Amino acid sequence: MQSLLFITHEYPINRGDTSFIKNEIPYVSNKFDKIHILCLGKYINTDCLLNVPKNVLLHFLKYKKIKKIILLFLLLFNHVFYNELYFLFNKRKLTVKSLYLCISFFTEALLLRISIKQLLNQDKYIGLIYTYWYSSETMGALLLKGRYANIPCITRTHRYDLYEFRDNQNYQPYKLWMDKKISRIFFISRHGYDYYINTFAGDDLKKYSIARLGILNNYPFMKKYGKDVNIFYLLSCSYIVPVKRIHLIVKTLAEINDYAIHWIHIGDGSEKKNIVSMADSILLNKENISFEFKGFMTNDQVMQFYSEQYFDCFISTSESEGLPVSMMEAISFGIPIIATNVGGVSEIVGETGILLGPNDEVPEIKKALIDFFDFPDDKRNAMRQAARLLWESDFNAEINHARFSEELSSMAKKT
């Protein structure tokens, strides 16, 4: 008998990290007799839950009203907190905001520690703790290492839970402490791996590994595409939030006059109203430019849409990324990519498209689009073939998740 405790942010609620995990969980469930999913997202009965494998048990975090004074008491008498304060002071990162993050991260970990401990006591066969994000839940599990030292704890890490420069605090809470306690860390990109090794890693390099995500694509692949009209079909897919810099796409299209372009954006977000208003203001009167905002689509809907709709290329002007699943989806259909060189993007965009500089603006984006538009058909088709082959070799979920689930099983404590 072997059980796994798997801690997620939203899965199996149909939002957030569910889009990543839903492809992985069938493979993992085949390697364990029982899987306990501890979901940290706030769940109400009206939320849509995905179907889960039969051996998966769902637990939703119960937000008990524990007095903050109790948590602060526990925190103020814990040497880990003071070591972190010293780190912040020594690195000249101690500010009001970083102090608040330091305290809130620890108190959240203390809360999660309670729920994790309850599940470990409930199922004596749990042989591995797996956190999908290298965040406060990971710290909560590691705070139990003294009592459950024989149960390995491993994590994945992506972007927000890895890079210090993800916000203006330039701070990742308790990474040095967690690094000493954790059994294994899996990175979704080579870029993330290299960054961590140079920033937080200890001497035992064997516990750091790259385990790429992936997507499933069972649709037929057509190596060559033909178009009946001379229109450049441009695709983007992301949340419409400031970090994605969708406004640069709008401004770039406003500068292009000699090519007919139809742009489709998939995704929703806090900046959607502003971006749509901008597009209406500066693009509606351009006869050569048309555009659509499709709004939110599930991953299944995205894949179905890509299978039915021709696209010349996918574009991303984001200022920060991990290793985007949206780009994995695109290359699985052989869609070339124009993207800024941030995070692990260069691991997808090479022979498969055009890599922009991380800080490129409208002039550089415009040049890339025009260059791509002018490529001969044989070069475009070569890019499409290279994109599809890259998905097959590096980002095919069947291969990646099968390999990763096998590794999880091998790491679990045998009972």
Secondary structure, DSSP 8 states (H G I E B T S, - for coil): --EEEEEESSTTBSSTTHHHHHHHHHHHHTT-SEEEEEE-S---TTS-B----TTEEEEE-------HHHHHHHHHT-HHHHHHHHHHHHTT---HHHHHHHHHHHHHHHHHHHHHHHHHHH-TTEEEEEESSSSHHHHHHHTTTTTSTTS-EEEEE-STTT-GGGSTT---TTHHHHHHH-SEEEESSHHHHHHHHHHT--S-GGGEEE----B---S---S----SS--EEEEEES--SGGG-HHHHHHHHHH--SS-EEEEEE---TTHHHHHHHHHHHHTT-TTEEEEEEE---HHHHHHHHHHS--SEEEE--S--SS-HHHHHHHHTT--EEEE--TTGGGT-STTEEEE-TT--HHHHHHHHHHHHHS-HHHHHHHHHHHHHHHHHH-BHHHHHHHHHHHHHHHS---
